Amino acid sequence: MNQSVEFYKQYIGQKITTAPSAFGNWLNGKVLKVEEDSLSIEFEVRDNMTNPVKMLHGGMIAAMMDEIIGMTIFVNGEKNFFYSINLHVDFISNVNVGTNVVVTSKLIKKSSRLIQAECYLYGPENKLLAKASSNLITA
């Protein structure tokens, strides 16, 4: 049993306000699911997350996914900091301000120096809005 995962399960249903990442706190997501290799976090699309036509900004989508992948590694109990080598995002659809979205991560492969991860962003009715893959490395 992973003690770190069990600890973070107590935050299911709560907003993230005390994460080590200031950006993660600013996102103000609500924890939906905590597993050893996966997290699901819900976000409300706020006005300051949108592009000029009030749709969720593509850069914000990528940032949310990168943040949740990092949080997943942290919750997994990893003591080392892993840096993103790359983040490939496929933008499929979009949503407007005021909509809730769910970002779900999945650690695919983990070694002592390298982690491969995937991440998905879903809108209303579980519609896939974006998907990403990332490789991360530790020093």
FITI-681152 format. One record per atom (N, C-alpha, C, O): x, y, z; residue number from 1. Coordinates in Angstrom, 2 decimals, padded with zeros to 5 digits. Each point is the difference from the previous one (the first is absolute). Example, Ala and Ser with C-alpha at 12.3 -4.5 7.8 and 13.67 -1.06 7.14 Angstrom:
<nodes>
<<013.19,-005.69,007.80>,1>;
<<-000.89,001.19,000.00>,1>;
<<000.90,001.20,000.00>,1>;
<<001.04,-000.02,000.66>,1>;
<<-001.39,001.07,-001.38>,2>;
<<000.82,001.19,000.06>,2>;
<<-000.77,001.09,000.73>,2>;
<<000.51,001.11,000.17>,2>;
</nodes>
This chain:
<nodes>
<<000.84,-001.18,000.00>,1>;
<<-000.84,001.18,000.00>,1>;
<<000.89,001.25,000.00>,1>;
<<000.94,000.10,000.79>,1>;
<<-001.24,000.83,-001.67>,2>;
<<000.75,001.24,-000.12>,2>;
<<-000.54,001.00,001.02>,2>;
<<-001.13,000.48,-000.12>,2>;
<<001.94,-000.15,001.14>,3>;
<<-000.43,000.91,001.06>,3>;
<<-000.33,001.39,-000.53>,3>;
<<-000.93,000.65,000.48>,3>;
<<001.68,-000.20,-001.48>,4>;
<<-000.23,001.32,-000.58>,4>;
<<-001.38,000.07,-000.65>,4>;
<<-000.74,000.96,000.19>,4>;
<<000.40,-001.98,-000.95>,5>;
<<-001.31,-000.05,-000.66>,5>;
<<-001.11,-000.01,001.04>,5>;
<<-000.98,000.73,-000.13>,5>;
<<001.13,-001.56,001.14>,6>;
<<-001.02,-000.08,001.05>,6>;
<<-000.17,001.35,000.70>,6>;
<<-001.12,000.39,000.33>,6>;
<<002.23,000.32,-000.11>,7>;
<<-000.07,001.32,000.63>,7>;
<<-000.81,000.97,-000.87>,7>;
<<-000.87,000.70,000.51>,7>;
<<001.14,-000.67,-001.81>,8>;
<<-000.65,000.98,-000.88>,8>;
<<-001.45,-000.36,-000.31>,8>;
<<-000.76,000.86,-000.46>,8>;
<<000.35,-002.08,000.70>,9>;
<<-001.41,-000.36,-000.21>,9>;
<<-000.93,000.77,000.93>,9>;
<<-001.18,000.17,-000.31>,9>;
<<001.70,000.29,001.44>,10>;
<<-000.84,000.77,000.93>,10>;
<<-000.44,001.33,-000.61>,10>;
<<-000.93,000.63,000.51>,10>;
<<001.59,-000.19,-001.59>,11>;
<<-000.34,001.28,-000.63>,11>;
<<-001.02,-000.12,-001.13>,11>;
<<-000.34,001.00,-000.63>,11>;
<<-000.15,-002.20,000.38>,12>;
<<-001.01,-000.18,-001.04>,12>;
<<-001.23,000.86,000.36>,12>;
<<-000.49,-000.04,001.13>,12>;
<<000.02,000.80,-002.12>,13>;
<<-001.14,000.90,000.20>,13>;
<<000.39,001.40,000.44>,13>;
<<-000.86,000.87,000.09>,13>;
<<002.15,-000.65,000.18>,14>;
<<000.45,001.30,000.48>,14>;
<<000.77,000.75,-001.09>,14>;
<<000.54,-000.60,-000.93>,14>;
<<-000.52,001.93,001.06>,15>;
<<000.77,000.86,-000.91>,15>;
<<001.47,-000.04,000.39>,15>;
<<000.35,-000.13,001.17>,15>;
<<000.51,000.23,-002.17>,16>;
<<001.45,000.03,000.23>,16>;
<<000.41,001.43,000.32>,16>;
<<-000.10,000.89,-000.85>,16>;
<<000.56,-000.67,002.07>,17>;
<<000.41,001.34,000.43>,17>;
<<001.37,000.02,000.68>,17>;
<<000.55,001.07,000.23>,17>;
<<000.01,-002.24,000.08>,18>;
<<001.27,-000.04,000.73>,18>;
<<001.03,-000.89,-000.71>,18>;
<<000.85,-000.59,000.66>,18>;
<<-000.93,000.50,-001.98>,19>;
<<000.97,-000.78,-000.77>,19>;
<<001.36,000.70,000.02>,19>;
<<000.06,001.21,000.21>,19>;
<<001.03,-001.95,-000.43>,20>;
<<001.32,000.63,-000.08>,20>;
<<000.12,000.97,-001.18>,20>;
<<000.87,000.87,000.00>,20>;
<<-001.74,-001.01,-000.98>,21>;
<<000.03,000.84,-001.20>,21>;
<<-000.99,001.16,000.12>,21>;
<<-001.20,-000.22,000.18>,21>;
<<001.70,001.44,-000.27>,22>;
<<-000.88,001.17,000.03>,22>;
<<-000.98,-000.04,-001.17>,22>;
<<-001.16,000.39,000.16>,22>;
<<001.61,-000.85,-001.32>,23>;
<<-000.88,-000.11,-001.16>,23>;
<<-001.11,-001.02,000.27>,23>;
<<-001.16,000.23,-000.35>,23>;
<<001.52,-001.34,000.95>,24>;
<<-001.01,-001.01,000.35>,24>;
<<-001.06,000.56,000.94>,24>;
<<-001.18,-000.31,-000.14>,24>;
<<001.60,001.14,001.08>,25>;
<<-000.96,000.64,000.91>,25>;
<<-000.87,001.00,-000.76>,25>;
<<-001.21,000.07,000.25>,25>;
<<001.80,000.70,-001.16>,26>;
<<-000.74,000.98,-000.79>,26>;
<<-001.07,-000.68,-000.85>,26>;
<<-001.09,000.55,-000.20>,26>;
<<001.40,-001.73,-000.32>,27>;
<<-000.99,-000.73,-000.81>,27>;
<<-001.26,-000.31,000.79>,27>;
<<-001.10,-000.05,-000.55>,27>;
<<001.27,-000.17,001.87>,28>;
<<-001.14,-000.19,000.91>,28>;
<<-000.86,-001.20,-000.37>,28>;
<<-001.23,000.07,000.02>,28>;
<<001.89,-001.18,-000.35>,29>;
<<-000.73,-001.20,-000.40>,29>;
<<-000.55,-000.77,001.19>,29>;
<<000.44,000.17,001.13>,29>;
<<-001.42,-001.01,-001.43>,30>;
<<-000.60,-000.86,001.02>,30>;
<<000.44,-001.43,-000.28>,30>;
<<-000.14,-000.50,-001.12>,30>;
<<000.66,-000.16,002.14>,31>;
<<000.48,-001.37,-000.13>,31>;
<<-001.20,-000.95,-000.13>,31>;
<<-000.89,-000.02,000.85>,31>;
<<000.89,-000.76,-001.92>,32>;
<<-001.07,-000.97,-000.23>,32>;
<<000.46,-001.43,000.27>,32>;
<<-000.75,-000.81,000.54>,32>;
<<002.00,000.50,-000.94>,33>;
<<000.49,-001.37,000.12>,33>;
<<001.49,000.02,000.27>,33>;
<<000.74,000.80,-000.58>,33>;
<<-000.29,-001.68,001.49>,34>;
<<001.42,-000.16,000.31>,34>;
<<000.32,-001.48,-000.04>,34>;
<<-000.55,-000.79,000.77>,34>;
<<001.44,000.41,-001.68>,35>;
<<000.51,-001.36,-000.07>,35>;
<<001.51,000.06,-000.10>,35>;
<<000.57,001.07,-000.19>,35>;
<<000.09,-002.22,000.30>,36>;
<<001.46,-000.01,000.00>,36>;
<<000.59,000.59,-001.28>,36>;
<<001.03,000.67,000.04>,36>;
<<-001.67,-000.92,-001.16>,37>;
<<000.56,000.47,-001.28>,37>;
<<-000.96,000.92,-000.76>,37>;
<<000.16,000.19,-001.21>,37>;
<<-001.15,000.38,001.90>,38>;
<<-001.00,000.81,-000.70>,38>;
<<-000.68,000.99,000.95>,38>;
<<-000.26,-000.31,001.16>,38>;
<<-000.03,001.50,-001.69>,39>;
<<-000.80,001.00,000.71>,39>;
<<-001.08,000.50,-000.93>,39>;
<<000.17,000.02,-001.22>,39>;
<<-001.28,000.39,001.79>,40>;
<<-001.03,000.74,-000.74>,40>;
<<-000.34,001.24,000.80>,40>;
<<-000.34,-000.07,001.18>,40>;
<<000.46,001.22,-001.85>,41>;
<<-000.23,001.30,000.63>,41>;
<<-000.99,000.78,-000.86>,41>;
<<000.12,000.04,-001.22>,41>;
<<-001.12,000.57,001.88>,42>;
<<-001.00,000.80,-000.71>,42>;
<<000.32,001.48,000.14>,42>;
<<000.35,000.47,001.09>,42>;
<<-000.47,000.26,-002.19>,43>;
<<000.25,001.43,-000.02>,43>;
<<-001.19,000.73,-000.60>,43>;
<<-000.63,-000.49,-000.94>,43>;
<<000.33,001.66,001.49>,44>;
<<-000.96,000.88,-000.65>,44>;
<<000.78,000.94,-000.91>,44>;
<<000.99,000.60,000.43>,44>;
<<-001.41,-000.48,-001.69>,45>;
<<000.66,000.90,-000.94>,45>;
<<-000.39,001.42,000.37>,45>;
<<-001.14,000.43,-000.20>,45>;
<<002.12,000.30,000.75>,46>;
<<-000.21,001.40,000.39>,46>;
<<000.37,000.93,-001.15>,46>;
<<000.69,-000.39,-000.94>,46>;
<<-001.16,001.62,001.02>,47>;
<<000.25,000.99,-001.05>,47>;
<<001.50,000.18,-000.25>,47>;
<<000.41,000.17,-001.15>,47>;
<<000.40,-000.20,002.21>,48>;
<<001.44,000.20,-000.16>,48>;
<<000.73,-001.24,-000.51>,48>;
<<001.23,-000.04,000.01>,48>;
<<-001.98,-000.98,-000.44>,49>;
<<000.57,-001.20,-000.62>,49>;
<<-000.37,-000.09,-001.49>,49>;
<<000.29,-001.00,-000.66>,49>;
<<-000.91,002.04,000.14>,50>;
<<-000.56,-000.08,-001.35>,50>;
<<000.76,000.86,-001.01>,50>;
<<000.78,000.89,000.36>,50>;
<<-001.04,-001.19,-001.62>,51>;
<<000.54,000.80,-001.10>,51>;
<<-000.98,001.15,-000.30>,51>;
<<-001.00,000.13,000.69>,51>;
<<001.26,000.70,-001.69>,52>;
<<-000.87,001.15,-000.27>,52>;
<<-001.46,-000.32,-000.31>,52>;
<<-000.87,000.86,000.13>,52>;
<<000.58,-002.11,-000.54>,53>;
<<-001.40,-000.34,-000.28>,53>;
<<-000.63,-000.80,001.14>,53>;
<<-001.02,-000.67,-000.18>,53>;
<<001.65,000.76,001.38>,54>;
<<-000.52,-000.59,001.25>,54>;
<<-000.04,-001.53,000.00>,54>;
<<-000.80,-000.60,000.71>,54>;
<<001.66,-000.03,-001.53>,55>;
<<000.17,-001.44,000.05>,55>;
<<001.27,-000.31,000.78>,55>;
<<000.92,000.81,000.05>,55>;
<<-000.87,-001.99,000.57>,56>;
<<001.18,-000.41,000.77>,56>;
<<001.24,000.10,-000.90>,56>;
<<000.06,-000.63,-001.05>,56>;
<<000.91,001.40,001.47>,57>;
<<001.22,000.27,-000.76>,57>;
<<000.82,-001.28,-000.15>,57>;
<<000.14,-000.78,000.94>,57>;
<<000.40,000.56,-002.15>,58>;
<<000.82,-001.19,-000.24>,58>;
<<001.20,-000.09,000.91>,58>;
<<000.37,-001.08,000.44>,58>;
<<000.25,002.21,-000.15>,59>;
<<001.13,000.00,000.93>,59>;
<<-000.42,-000.41,001.40>,59>;
<<000.77,-000.63,000.72>,59>;
<<-001.97,000.99,-000.34>,60>;
<<-000.52,-000.38,001.31>,60>;
<<-000.27,-001.51,000.03>,60>;
<<000.26,-000.66,001.01>,60>;
<<-000.77,000.13,-002.10>,61>;
<<-000.22,-001.45,-000.08>,61>;
<<001.32,-000.73,000.22>,61>;
<<000.08,-000.92,000.81>,61>;
<<000.96,001.33,-001.54>,62>;
<<001.31,-000.64,000.13>,62>;
<<000.54,000.16,001.43>,62>;
<<000.56,-000.94,000.56>,62>;
<<-000.72,002.12,000.01>,63>;
<<000.49,000.25,001.36>,63>;
<<-000.73,-000.87,001.03>,63>;
<<000.62,-000.55,000.90>,63>;
<<-001.94,000.43,-001.04>,64>;
<<-000.77,-000.85,000.91>,64>;
<<000.50,-001.44,-000.06>,64>;
<<000.21,-000.65,001.03>,64>;
<<-000.02,000.17,-002.25>,65>;
<<000.44,-001.39,-000.16>,65>;
<<001.40,-000.21,000.58>,65>;
<<000.23,-001.00,000.69>,65>;
<<000.69,001.91,-000.96>,66>;
<<001.34,-000.10,000.53>,66>;
<<-000.02,000.03,001.53>,66>;
<<000.72,-000.77,000.65>,66>;
<<-001.53,001.63,-000.08>,67>;
<<-000.12,000.11,001.45>,67>;
<<-000.54,-001.29,000.63>,67>;
<<000.53,-000.46,001.01>,67>;
<<-001.55,-000.11,-001.61>,68>;
<<-000.60,-001.22,000.56>,68>;
<<000.94,-001.19,-000.14>,68>;
<<000.04,-000.85,000.89>,68>;
<<000.71,000.78,-001.97>,69>;
<<001.01,-001.06,-000.12>,69>;
<<001.01,000.15,001.14>,69>;
<<000.35,-000.99,000.65>,69>;
<<000.12,002.20,-000.42>,70>;
<<000.94,000.23,001.10>,70>;
<<-000.58,-000.35,001.36>,70>;
<<000.68,-000.59,000.84>,70>;
<<-001.94,000.95,-000.64>,71>;
<<-000.66,-000.34,001.27>,71>;
<<-000.10,-001.51,000.18>,71>;
<<000.15,-000.51,001.11>,71>;
<<-000.40,-000.19,-002.20>,72>;
<<-000.12,-001.46,000.07>,72>;
<<001.32,-000.63,000.44>,72>;
<<000.01,-000.92,000.81>,72>;
<<001.09,001.43,-001.35>,73>;
<<001.32,-000.50,000.40>,73>;
<<000.24,000.27,001.48>,73>;
<<000.52,-000.85,000.72>,73>;
<<-000.89,002.04,-000.26>,74>;
<<000.15,000.37,001.41>,74>;
<<-000.84,-000.91,000.90>,74>;
<<000.51,-000.53,000.99>,74>;
<<-001.77,000.34,-001.34>,75>;
<<-000.91,-000.84,000.79>,75>;
<<000.47,-001.45,-000.02>,75>;
<<-000.22,-000.74,000.96>,75>;
<<000.86,000.33,-002.04>,76>;
<<000.52,-001.36,-000.12>,76>;
<<001.08,-000.27,001.04>,76>;
<<000.37,-001.15,000.22>,76>;
<<000.14,002.20,000.42>,77>;
<<000.99,-000.17,001.05>,77>;
<<001.42,000.21,-000.46>,77>;
<<000.94,-000.25,000.76>,77>;
<<-000.77,000.70,-002.00>,78>;
<<001.35,000.23,-000.53>,78>;
<<000.68,001.13,000.77>,78>;
<<-000.58,001.08,000.17>,78>;
<<001.78,-001.32,000.29>,79>;
<<000.74,001.00,000.78>,79>;
<<000.79,000.96,-000.90>,79>;
<<000.25,001.14,000.40>,79>;
<<000.13,-001.57,-001.59>,80>;
<<000.76,000.83,-000.92>,80>;
<<-000.95,000.88,-000.82>,80>;
<<-001.15,-000.36,-000.23>,80>;
<<001.66,001.51,-000.21>,81>;
<<-000.77,000.87,-000.88>,81>;
<<000.25,-000.43,-001.43>,81>;
<<001.15,-000.15,-000.42>,81>;
<<-002.21,-000.03,-000.34>,82>;
<<000.10,-000.38,-001.40>,82>;
<<-000.35,001.20,-000.88>,82>;
<<-001.01,000.66,000.22>,82>;
<<001.86,-000.39,-001.21>,83>;
<<-000.18,001.11,-000.94>,83>;
<<-000.61,-000.53,-001.29>,83>;
<<000.35,-001.09,-000.46>,83>;
<<-001.24,001.85,-000.12>,84>;
<<-000.58,-000.39,-001.30>,84>;
<<001.07,000.11,-001.08>,84>;
<<000.64,001.04,-000.15>,84>;
<<-000.46,-002.12,-000.60>,85>;
<<000.84,000.02,-001.19>,85>;
<<-000.83,000.50,-001.17>,85>;
<<000.46,000.78,-000.84>,85>;
<<-001.71,-001.25,000.80>,86>;
<<-000.91,000.44,-001.05>,86>;
<<-001.43,-000.14,000.50>,86>;
<<-000.27,-000.67,000.99>,86>;
<<-000.61,001.32,-001.70>,87>;
<<-001.44,-000.10,000.25>,87>;
<<-000.67,000.16,-001.35>,87>;
<<000.01,001.08,-000.59>,87>;
<<-000.57,-002.16,000.11>,88>;
<<-000.69,000.04,-001.29>,88>;
<<-001.50,000.03,000.27>,88>;
<<-000.55,-000.91,000.63>,88>;
<<-000.11,001.95,-001.11>,89>;
<<-001.44,000.17,000.24>,89>;
<<-000.74,-000.02,-001.32>,89>;
<<000.36,000.70,-000.95>,89>;
<<-001.41,-001.51,000.90>,90>;
<<-000.94,000.02,-001.12>,90>;
<<-001.26,000.70,000.48>,90>;
<<-000.66,-000.46,000.94>,90>;
<<000.33,001.58,-001.58>,91>;
<<-001.21,000.76,000.33>,91>;
<<-001.12,-000.53,-000.88>,91>;
<<000.10,000.02,-001.23>,91>;
<<-001.18,-000.48,001.85>,92>;
<<-001.07,-000.66,-000.74>,92>;
<<-001.26,000.86,-000.06>,92>;
<<-000.63,000.10,-001.05>,92>;
<<000.28,000.50,002.15>,93>;
<<-001.20,000.85,000.05>,93>;
<<000.23,001.04,001.09>,93>;
<<001.08,000.05,000.59>,93>;
<<-002.08,000.78,-000.33>,94>;
<<000.19,001.05,000.99>,94>;
<<-001.29,000.26,000.75>,94>;
<<-001.07,-000.49,-000.36>,94>;
<<001.20,001.29,001.43>,95>;
<<-001.14,000.38,000.84>,95>;
<<000.11,001.48,000.33>,95>;
<<001.06,000.61,-000.13>,95>;
<<-002.17,-000.04,000.55>,96>;
<<-000.07,001.42,000.33>,96>;
<<000.18,000.23,001.49>,96>;
<<-000.06,-000.92,000.81>,96>;
<<000.27,002.19,-000.47>,97>;
<<000.12,000.41,001.38>,97>;
<<-001.24,-000.47,000.77>,97>;
<<-001.11,-000.01,-000.52>,97>;
<<001.33,-000.37,001.78>,98>;
<<-001.09,-000.47,000.85>,98>;
<<-000.22,-001.50,-000.04>,98>;
<<-000.76,-000.54,000.81>,98>;
<<001.40,-000.15,-001.73>,99>;
<<-000.15,-001.44,-000.14>,99>;
<<000.96,-000.72,000.94>,99>;
<<001.10,000.50,000.26>,99>;
<<-001.49,-001.64,000.26>,100>;
<<000.90,-000.83,000.79>,100>;
<<000.65,-001.03,-000.91>,100>;
<<-000.66,-000.60,-000.85>,100>;
<<001.98,000.39,001.05>,101>;
<<000.75,-001.01,-000.74>,101>;
<<000.69,-000.90,001.00>,101>;
<<000.24,000.38,001.14>,101>;
<<000.08,-001.60,-001.58>,102>;
<<000.70,-000.96,000.85>,102>;
<<001.28,-000.41,-000.71>,102>;
<<-000.01,-000.39,-001.17>,102>;
<<001.13,000.49,001.89>,103>;
<<001.30,-000.43,-000.50>,103>;
<<000.36,-001.29,000.72>,103>;
<<000.01,-000.05,001.23>,103>;
<<000.30,-000.99,-002.02>,104>;
<<000.35,-001.31,000.55>,104>;
<<001.37,-000.41,-000.50>,104>;
<<000.25,000.00,-001.21>,104>;
<<000.62,-000.36,002.13>,105>;
<<001.36,-000.41,-000.34>,105>;
<<000.16,-001.50,000.12>,105>;
<<-000.81,-000.68,000.63>,105>;
<<001.87,000.19,-001.26>,106>;
<<000.33,-001.42,000.11>,106>;
<<001.50,-000.15,-000.17>,106>;
<<000.54,000.37,-001.05>,106>;
<<000.16,-000.92,002.06>,107>;
<<001.41,-000.32,-000.15>,107>;
<<000.11,-001.31,-000.76>,107>;
<<-000.57,-001.01,000.42>,107>;
<<001.28,001.03,-001.53>,108>;
<<000.09,-001.17,-000.88>,108>;
<<001.20,-000.87,000.34>,108>;
<<-000.12,-001.22,000.11>,108>;
<<001.28,001.85,000.06>,109>;
<<001.23,-000.73,000.29>,109>;
<<000.86,000.86,000.92>,109>;
<<000.11,001.21,-000.19>,109>;
<<000.49,-001.86,001.17>,110>;
<<000.82,000.74,000.97>,110>;
<<001.27,-000.78,000.29>,110>;
<<-000.04,-001.19,000.32>,110>;
<<001.17,001.88,-000.45>,111>;
<<001.27,-000.55,000.43>,111>;
<<000.64,000.99,000.97>,111>;
<<-000.63,001.00,000.35>,111>;
<<001.83,-001.26,000.07>,112>;
<<000.62,000.89,000.98>,112>;
<<000.31,001.38,-000.58>,112>;
<<000.13,000.97,000.75>,112>;
<<-000.01,-000.85,-002.08>,113>;
<<000.34,001.28,-000.63>,113>;
<<-001.04,000.53,-000.97>,113>;
<<000.01,001.19,-000.31>,113>;
<<-000.90,-002.03,-000.17>,114>;
<<-000.92,000.42,-001.06>,114>;
<<-001.43,-000.44,000.31>,114>;
<<-000.24,-001.11,000.48>,114>;
<<-000.70,002.00,-000.76>,115>;
<<-001.43,-000.33,000.14>,115>;
<<-000.70,000.37,-001.30>,115>;
<<000.23,001.08,-000.56>,115>;
<<-001.07,-001.97,000.09>,116>;
<<-000.87,000.27,-001.14>,116>;
<<-001.43,000.09,000.52>,116>;
<<-000.44,-000.83,000.80>,116>;
<<-000.28,001.86,-001.25>,117>;
<<-001.35,000.24,000.49>,117>;
<<-000.92,000.42,-001.13>,117>;
<<000.43,000.48,-001.05>,117>;
<<-001.72,-000.69,001.29>,118>;
<<-001.05,000.47,-000.90>,118>;
<<-000.98,000.82,000.82>,118>;
<<-000.09,-000.15,001.22>,118>;
<<-000.65,001.00,-001.90>,119>;
<<-000.97,000.82,000.69>,119>;
<<-001.15,000.31,-000.96>,119>;
<<000.21,000.15,-001.21>,119>;
<<-001.41,-000.05,001.76>,120>;
<<-001.20,000.25,-000.80>,120>;
<<-000.82,001.10,000.64>,120>;
<<-000.09,000.08,001.23>,120>;
<<-000.50,000.78,-002.05>,121>;
<<-000.87,001.05,000.49>,121>;
<<-001.39,-000.23,-000.57>,121>;
<<-000.18,-000.09,-001.22>,121>;
<<-000.80,-000.02,002.12>,122>;
<<-001.38,-000.28,-000.38>,122>;
<<-000.90,001.16,000.35>,122>;
<<000.19,000.67,001.01>,122>;
<<-001.18,-000.43,-001.85>,123>;
<<-001.01,001.01,000.24>,123>;
<<-001.30,-000.64,000.44>,123>;
<<-000.02,-001.15,000.42>,123>;
<<-001.08,001.91,-000.53>,124>;
<<-001.31,-000.54,000.36>,124>;
<<-000.31,-001.28,-000.78>,124>;
<<000.41,-000.17,-001.15>,124>;
<<-001.14,-000.71,001.81>,125>;
<<-000.39,-001.29,-000.57>,125>;
<<001.21,-000.85,-000.38>,125>;
<<-000.07,-000.80,-000.93>,125>;
<<001.17,000.99,001.65>,126>;
<<001.22,-000.78,-000.18>,126>;
<<000.58,000.12,-001.42>,126>;
<<000.63,-000.93,-000.49>,126>;
<<-000.86,002.08,-000.16>,127>;
<<000.52,000.24,-001.35>,127>;
<<001.49,000.28,000.06>,127>;
<<000.44,000.88,000.74>,127>;
<<000.35,-001.62,-001.52>,128>;
<<001.44,000.20,-000.02>,128>;
<<000.32,001.32,-000.71>,128>;
<<-000.37,000.21,-001.15>,128>;
<<001.07,000.68,001.86>,129>;
<<000.36,001.31,-000.53>,129>;
<<001.47,000.06,-000.43>,129>;
<<000.34,000.72,-000.94>,129>;
<<000.52,-001.46,001.63>,130>;
<<001.43,-000.01,-000.31>,130>;
<<000.64,-001.24,000.61>,130>;
<<-000.50,-000.56,000.97>,130>;
<<001.60,000.16,-001.56>,131>;
<<000.79,-001.11,000.57>,131>;
<<001.46,000.37,-000.13>,131>;
<<000.39,000.73,-000.91>,131>;
<<000.42,-001.23,001.82>,132>;
<<001.42,000.34,000.02>,132>;
<<000.84,-001.20,000.39>,132>;
<<-000.48,-000.93,000.66>,132>;
<<001.73,000.97,-001.07>,133>;
<<000.99,-000.95,000.47>,133>;
<<001.24,000.79,000.40>,133>;
<<000.28,001.06,-000.57>,133>;
<<000.45,-001.56,001.53>,134>;
<<001.16,000.72,000.52>,134>;
<<001.06,-000.98,000.48>,134>;
<<-000.30,-001.08,000.49>,134>;
<<001.53,001.50,-000.66>,135>;
<<001.14,-000.71,000.57>,135>;
<<000.65,000.95,000.99>,135>;
<<000.19,001.19,-000.29>,135>;
<<000.16,-001.72,001.45>,136>;
<<000.61,000.82,001.06>,136>;
<<001.25,-000.71,000.49>,136>;
<<000.08,-001.23,-000.01>,136>;
<<000.90,002.03,000.44>,137>;
<<001.27,-000.56,000.44>,137>;
<<000.42,000.67,001.31>,137>;
<<-000.36,001.15,000.27>,137>;
<<001.12,-001.88,000.53>,138>;
<<000.55,000.57,001.21>,138>;
<<001.50,000.15,-000.16>,138>;
<<000.62,-000.71,-000.79>,138>;
<<-000.04,001.61,001.53>,139>;
<<001.46,000.27,-000.10>,139>;
<<000.81,-001.13,000.58>,139>;
<<001.23,000.06,000.00>,139>;
</nodes>
